[in-house]
Amino acid sequence: LVQYQVEELDEFDLKVDEFDEIEQEHKRLANGTELIDTCQASLDILTEGEENNIESLLNRVVSLAEDLQNYDPALSNISTMLNDALIQVQESAGELQHYLSKLELDPTHFAYLEERLSKAMQLARKHHVSPNKLAEHHLALKAELSTLDSDESKLEEIQLQVDASRAAYLSNAQKLSQSRARYAKELDKLVTQSIHELNMPKGKFTIEVNFH
C-alpha cells in the first residue's frame, strides 16, 4: 500500500511549498482583469489622470512651498517633506507601471494551474492531509517505504544466513552419521567376533545408525 501511495505521489510530483505558490498565482490570474483595472485607476490618480492627478497637485504645492521659504526659512522643512512626498508618488507610479507591464493573463497557464490545484486537493483528500501539506506527506511516505525496504532486505539477508547455517548443519550431521555408521560396522564385527569366541557361532551384534 505504501509503495502504491508513493508511486502515485511521485507521478504528481508536488514540490514543497508549490501548492501555496500555485494557489497564489491562480488567485492572481483569476482576478487579473480587476488587477489591471485597479492598477490603471491608481495610476490615473497618481500621475496619469488628465486633471488634478496627485503628481501635478504636489508639483504645484512644492512650487508654492519653495516660494514661501524664500520669505521665511523656517518653512524649508515643509518644502522638503513635500518634495519627498512627490518622489514617493512618482516611485509608486513607476512600480505600478512595471507591475502592469509584467502582468500577463495567459488562459493556457491558468488552466494548467487550475488542473494542478484540483489534482492536489483530490490527492490531499485521499491521503487525509491538507493540500499544502501534501508534499511533506509524500516525503514522509518515501522515508517510510525506504525503511520498509531496508527491513525487508535485512530479513532476506537473515533468511539466507539461516538457510546457509541449516545447510551446513545438515552437511555436518550427515558426515557425522556416516562416520558413526562406519565405526558401528567395525564395532559390529568386533562384538560379533567376540560372541563367536564364546561358543555362540550364530550370534550376531548389530548397531543401526539412522540419519534424520
C-alpha positions as YAML, in Angstrom:
chain: A
units: angstrom
residues:
- id: 1
  name: LEU
  ca: [0.00, 0.00, 0.00]
- id: 2
  name: VAL
  ca: [2.78, 2.43, 0.93]
- id: 3
  name: GLN
  ca: [4.59, 1.71, -2.32]
- id: 4
  name: TYR
  ca: [1.44, 2.41, -4.34]
- id: 5
  name: GLN
  ca: [0.89, 5.68, -2.46]
- id: 6
  name: VAL
  ca: [4.48, 6.76, -3.08]
- id: 7
  name: GLU
  ca: [4.26, 5.91, -6.78]
- id: 8
  name: GLU
  ca: [1.03, 7.89, -7.08]
- id: 9
  name: LEU
  ca: [2.57, 10.95, -5.42]
- id: 10
  name: ASP
  ca: [5.82, 10.51, -7.36]
- id: 11
  name: GLU
  ca: [3.83, 10.79, -10.56]
- id: 12
  name: PHE
  ca: [2.15, 14.02, -9.42]
- id: 13
  name: ASP
  ca: [5.49, 15.32, -8.07]
- id: 14
  name: LEU
  ca: [4.27, 18.25, -5.99]
- id: 15
  name: LYS
  ca: [7.20, 20.18, -4.53]
- id: 16
  name: VAL
  ca: [7.38, 21.59, -1.01]
- id: 17
  name: ASP
  ca: [5.60, 24.99, -0.90]
- id: 18
  name: GLU
  ca: [4.44, 24.54, -4.51]
- id: 19
  name: PHE
  ca: [0.76, 24.33, -3.56]
- id: 20
  name: ASP
  ca: [0.85, 27.72, -1.84]
- id: 21
  name: GLU
  ca: [2.69, 29.22, -4.81]
- id: 22
  name: ILE
  ca: [0.32, 27.92, -7.47]
- id: 23
  name: GLU
  ca: [-2.69, 28.82, -5.33]
- id: 24
  name: GLN
  ca: [-1.42, 32.40, -5.08]
- id: 25
  name: GLU
  ca: [-0.68, 32.58, -8.80]
- id: 26
  name: HIS
  ca: [-4.06, 31.08, -9.62]
- id: 27
  name: LYS
  ca: [-5.74, 33.69, -7.45]
- id: 28
  name: ARG
  ca: [-3.77, 36.46, -9.18]
- id: 29
  name: LEU
  ca: [-4.71, 35.27, -12.67]
- id: 30
  name: ALA
  ca: [-8.33, 34.66, -11.68]
- id: 31
  name: ASN
  ca: [-8.54, 38.32, -10.67]
- id: 32
  name: GLY
  ca: [-6.32, 39.56, -13.49]
- id: 33
  name: THR
  ca: [-8.87, 41.87, -15.08]
- id: 34
  name: GLU
  ca: [-9.66, 43.52, -11.77]
- id: 35
  name: LEU
  ca: [-5.95, 43.88, -11.03]
- id: 36
  name: ILE
  ca: [-5.35, 45.63, -14.34]
- id: 37
  name: ASP
  ca: [-8.32, 47.95, -13.94]
- id: 38
  name: THR
  ca: [-7.45, 48.85, -10.35]
- id: 39
  name: CYS
  ca: [-3.77, 49.43, -11.10]
- id: 40
  name: GLN
  ca: [-4.64, 51.64, -14.04]
- id: 41
  name: ALA
  ca: [-7.15, 53.60, -11.96]
- id: 42
  name: SER
  ca: [-4.46, 54.09, -9.32]
- id: 43
  name: LEU
  ca: [-2.01, 55.31, -11.96]
- id: 44
  name: ASP
  ca: [-4.59, 57.78, -13.23]
- id: 45
  name: ILE
  ca: [-4.98, 59.19, -9.74]
- id: 46
  name: LEU
  ca: [-1.25, 59.29, -9.08]
- id: 47
  name: THR
  ca: [0.26, 60.58, -12.31]
- id: 48
  name: GLU
  ca: [-1.64, 59.84, -15.50]
- id: 49
  name: GLY
  ca: [-5.01, 61.50, -14.98]
- id: 50
  name: GLU
  ca: [-5.56, 64.45, -17.24]
- id: 51
  name: GLU
  ca: [-6.89, 66.65, -14.46]
- id: 52
  name: ASN
  ca: [-5.75, 67.05, -10.91]
- id: 53
  name: ASN
  ca: [-3.63, 63.93, -10.51]
- id: 54
  name: ILE
  ca: [-1.61, 63.77, -7.29]
- id: 55
  name: GLU
  ca: [1.70, 64.38, -9.03]
- id: 56
  name: SER
  ca: [0.54, 67.60, -10.68]
- id: 57
  name: LEU
  ca: [-1.11, 68.84, -7.48]
- id: 58
  name: LEU
  ca: [2.03, 68.12, -5.46]
- id: 59
  name: ASN
  ca: [4.15, 69.89, -8.05]
- id: 60
  name: ARG
  ca: [2.01, 72.98, -7.58]
- id: 61
  name: VAL
  ca: [2.23, 72.76, -3.78]
- id: 62
  name: VAL
  ca: [6.00, 72.21, -3.93]
- id: 63
  name: SER
  ca: [6.35, 75.31, -6.06]
- id: 64
  name: LEU
  ca: [4.28, 77.31, -3.59]
- id: 65
  name: ALA
  ca: [6.29, 75.98, -0.65]
- id: 66
  name: GLU
  ca: [9.54, 76.99, -2.31]
- id: 67
  name: ASP
  ca: [8.16, 80.49, -2.73]
- id: 68
  name: LEU
  ca: [7.12, 80.57, 0.92]
- id: 69
  name: GLN
  ca: [10.53, 79.54, 2.23]
- id: 70
  name: ASN
  ca: [12.00, 82.48, 0.39]
- id: 71
  name: TYR
  ca: [10.01, 84.64, 2.79]
- id: 72
  name: ASP
  ca: [10.63, 82.51, 5.87]
- id: 73
  name: PRO
  ca: [13.40, 79.87, 6.00]
- id: 74
  name: ALA
  ca: [11.51, 78.18, 8.87]
- id: 75
  name: LEU
  ca: [9.20, 76.75, 6.19]
- id: 76
  name: SER
  ca: [12.04, 74.87, 4.48]
- id: 77
  name: ASN
  ca: [11.15, 71.63, 6.28]
- id: 78
  name: ILE
  ca: [7.69, 71.74, 4.72]
- id: 79
  name: SER
  ca: [9.21, 72.17, 1.29]
- id: 80
  name: THR
  ca: [11.50, 69.18, 1.92]
- id: 81
  name: MET
  ca: [8.61, 66.97, 3.07]
- id: 82
  name: LEU
  ca: [6.53, 67.91, 0.06]
- id: 83
  name: ASN
  ca: [9.42, 67.10, -2.26]
- id: 84
  name: ASP
  ca: [9.81, 63.74, -0.53]
- id: 85
  name: ALA
  ca: [6.09, 63.08, -0.97]
- id: 86
  name: LEU
  ca: [6.36, 63.93, -4.66]
- id: 87
  name: ILE
  ca: [9.25, 61.47, -5.05]
- id: 88
  name: GLN
  ca: [7.25, 58.76, -3.26]
- id: 89
  name: VAL
  ca: [4.29, 59.30, -5.56]
- id: 90
  name: GLN
  ca: [6.47, 59.12, -8.67]
- id: 91
  name: GLU
  ca: [8.24, 55.98, -7.45]
- id: 92
  name: SER
  ca: [4.93, 54.34, -6.56]
- id: 93
  name: ALA
  ca: [3.62, 55.12, -10.03]
- id: 94
  name: GLY
  ca: [6.76, 53.62, -11.54]
- id: 95
  name: GLU
  ca: [6.28, 50.41, -9.55]
- id: 96
  name: LEU
  ca: [2.68, 50.15, -10.70]
- id: 97
  name: GLN
  ca: [3.68, 50.67, -14.33]
- id: 98
  name: HIS
  ca: [6.35, 47.98, -14.00]
- id: 99
  name: TYR
  ca: [3.85, 45.57, -12.43]
- id: 100
  name: LEU
  ca: [1.33, 46.17, -15.20]
- id: 101
  name: SER
  ca: [3.96, 45.62, -17.89]
- id: 102
  name: LYS
  ca: [4.71, 42.16, -16.46]
- id: 103
  name: LEU
  ca: [1.12, 41.13, -15.75]
- id: 104
  name: GLU
  ca: [0.03, 38.58, -18.35]
- id: 105
  name: LEU
  ca: [-3.34, 36.89, -18.47]
- id: 106
  name: ASP
  ca: [-2.43, 33.55, -20.04]
- id: 107
  name: PRO
  ca: [-5.54, 31.32, -20.31]
- id: 108
  name: THR
  ca: [-3.44, 28.21, -21.01]
- id: 109
  name: HIS
  ca: [-1.30, 28.71, -17.94]
- id: 110
  name: PHE
  ca: [-4.37, 29.50, -15.87]
- id: 111
  name: ALA
  ca: [-5.97, 26.21, -16.97]
- id: 112
  name: TYR
  ca: [-2.77, 24.34, -16.06]
- id: 113
  name: LEU
  ca: [-2.76, 25.90, -12.58]
- id: 114
  name: GLU
  ca: [-6.43, 25.11, -12.09]
- id: 115
  name: GLU
  ca: [-5.91, 21.47, -13.07]
- id: 116
  name: ARG
  ca: [-2.90, 21.12, -10.77]
- id: 117
  name: LEU
  ca: [-4.72, 22.69, -7.84]
- id: 118
  name: SER
  ca: [-7.67, 20.39, -8.38]
- id: 119
  name: LYS
  ca: [-5.45, 17.30, -8.51]
- id: 120
  name: ALA
  ca: [-3.55, 18.38, -5.40]
- id: 121
  name: MET
  ca: [-6.78, 18.82, -3.45]
- id: 122
  name: GLN
  ca: [-8.07, 15.47, -4.70]
- id: 123
  name: LEU
  ca: [-4.91, 13.66, -3.57]
- id: 124
  name: ALA
  ca: [-4.91, 15.53, -0.26]
- id: 125
  name: ARG
  ca: [-8.43, 14.32, 0.49]
- id: 126
  name: LYS
  ca: [-7.41, 10.79, -0.45]
- id: 127
  name: HIS
  ca: [-4.41, 10.87, 1.89]
- id: 128
  name: HIS
  ca: [-6.28, 12.75, 4.65]
- id: 129
  name: VAL
  ca: [-3.93, 15.73, 4.74]
- id: 130
  name: SER
  ca: [-4.32, 19.40, 3.89]
- id: 131
  name: PRO
  ca: [-3.24, 20.30, 0.32]
- id: 132
  name: ASN
  ca: [-0.36, 22.49, 1.48]
- id: 133
  name: LYS
  ca: [0.99, 19.52, 3.49]
- id: 134
  name: LEU
  ca: [0.76, 17.02, 0.65]
- id: 135
  name: ALA
  ca: [4.41, 17.41, -0.41]
- id: 136
  name: GLU
  ca: [5.65, 16.84, 3.16]
- id: 137
  name: HIS
  ca: [3.35, 13.81, 3.41]
- id: 138
  name: HIS
  ca: [4.91, 12.49, 0.19]
- id: 139
  name: LEU
  ca: [8.41, 12.82, 1.66]
- id: 140
  name: ALA
  ca: [7.32, 11.07, 4.87]
- id: 141
  name: LEU
  ca: [5.86, 8.16, 2.89]
- id: 142
  name: LYS
  ca: [9.06, 7.85, 0.87]
- id: 143
  name: ALA
  ca: [11.07, 7.68, 4.08]
- id: 144
  name: GLU
  ca: [8.70, 5.03, 5.45]
- id: 145
  name: LEU
  ca: [8.99, 2.99, 2.26]
- id: 146
  name: SER
  ca: [12.77, 3.23, 2.40]
- id: 147
  name: THR
  ca: [12.70, 1.89, 5.96]
- id: 148
  name: LEU
  ca: [10.37, -0.95, 4.96]
- id: 149
  name: ASP
  ca: [12.61, -1.85, 2.01]
- id: 150
  name: SER
  ca: [15.62, -1.82, 4.32]
- id: 151
  name: ASP
  ca: [13.85, -4.07, 6.84]
- id: 152
  name: GLU
  ca: [12.78, -6.45, 4.08]
- id: 153
  name: SER
  ca: [16.33, -6.57, 2.78]
- id: 154
  name: LYS
  ca: [17.59, -7.38, 6.27]
- id: 155
  name: LEU
  ca: [15.01, -10.15, 6.63]
- id: 156
  name: GLU
  ca: [16.10, -11.63, 3.31]
- id: 157
  name: GLU
  ca: [19.72, -11.47, 4.45]
- id: 158
  name: ILE
  ca: [18.84, -13.18, 7.74]
- id: 159
  name: GLN
  ca: [16.90, -15.87, 5.86]
- id: 160
  name: LEU
  ca: [19.90, -16.50, 3.63]
- id: 161
  name: GLN
  ca: [22.09, -16.84, 6.71]
- id: 162
  name: VAL
  ca: [19.59, -19.25, 8.29]
- id: 163
  name: ASP
  ca: [19.44, -21.32, 5.10]
- id: 164
  name: ALA
  ca: [23.23, -21.41, 4.89]
- id: 165
  name: SER
  ca: [23.52, -22.43, 8.55]
- id: 166
  name: ARG
  ca: [20.90, -25.14, 8.09]
- id: 167
  name: ALA
  ca: [22.67, -26.48, 5.01]
- id: 168
  name: ALA
  ca: [25.98, -26.51, 6.88]
- id: 169
  name: TYR
  ca: [24.35, -28.25, 9.84]
- id: 170
  name: LEU
  ca: [22.76, -30.91, 7.64]
- id: 171
  name: SER
  ca: [26.03, -31.47, 5.81]
- id: 172
  name: ASN
  ca: [27.97, -31.86, 9.06]
- id: 173
  name: ALA
  ca: [25.25, -34.04, 10.55]
- id: 174
  name: GLN
  ca: [25.32, -36.31, 7.52]
- id: 175
  name: LYS
  ca: [29.11, -36.59, 7.70]
- id: 176
  name: LEU
  ca: [28.87, -37.41, 11.40]
- id: 177
  name: SER
  ca: [26.19, -40.00, 10.74]
- id: 178
  name: GLN
  ca: [28.28, -41.61, 8.01]
- id: 179
  name: SER
  ca: [31.26, -41.67, 10.34]
- id: 180
  name: ARG
  ca: [29.17, -43.26, 13.10]
- id: 181
  name: ALA
  ca: [27.83, -45.84, 10.65]
- id: 182
  name: ARG
  ca: [31.36, -46.78, 9.63]
- id: 183
  name: TYR
  ca: [32.51, -47.16, 13.21]
- id: 184
  name: ALA
  ca: [29.30, -49.03, 14.05]
- id: 185
  name: LYS
  ca: [30.10, -51.63, 11.38]
- id: 186
  name: GLU
  ca: [33.59, -52.07, 12.77]
- id: 187
  name: LEU
  ca: [32.16, -52.44, 16.26]
- id: 188
  name: ASP
  ca: [29.61, -54.95, 14.92]
- id: 189
  name: LYS
  ca: [32.43, -57.09, 13.61]
- id: 190
  name: LEU
  ca: [34.43, -56.92, 16.82]
- id: 191
  name: VAL
  ca: [31.49, -57.71, 19.08]
- id: 192
  name: THR
  ca: [30.22, -60.46, 16.77]
- id: 193
  name: GLN
  ca: [33.71, -61.99, 16.72]
- id: 194
  name: SER
  ca: [33.81, -61.92, 20.50]
- id: 195
  name: ILE
  ca: [30.41, -63.65, 20.63]
- id: 196
  name: HIS
  ca: [31.68, -66.37, 18.32]
- id: 197
  name: GLU
  ca: [34.66, -66.88, 20.60]
- id: 198
  name: LEU
  ca: [32.16, -67.51, 23.40]
- id: 199
  name: ASN
  ca: [30.92, -70.62, 21.52]
- id: 200
  name: MET
  ca: [27.92, -68.82, 20.04]
- id: 201
  name: PRO
  ca: [28.66, -69.25, 16.35]
- id: 202
  name: LYS
  ca: [25.26, -67.96, 15.27]
- id: 203
  name: GLY
  ca: [25.35, -64.91, 17.48]
- id: 204
  name: LYS
  ca: [25.44, -61.54, 15.76]
- id: 205
  name: PHE
  ca: [25.70, -58.00, 17.11]
- id: 206
  name: THR
  ca: [24.33, -55.13, 15.02]
- id: 207
  name: ILE
  ca: [24.18, -51.36, 15.64]
- id: 208
  name: GLU
  ca: [21.81, -49.33, 13.50]
- id: 209
  name: VAL
  ca: [22.67, -45.71, 12.83]
- id: 210
  name: ASN
  ca: [19.91, -43.61, 11.24]
- id: 211
  name: PHE
  ca: [20.21, -40.08, 9.87]
- id: 212
  name: HIS
  ca: [17.15, -37.86, 10.25]
...
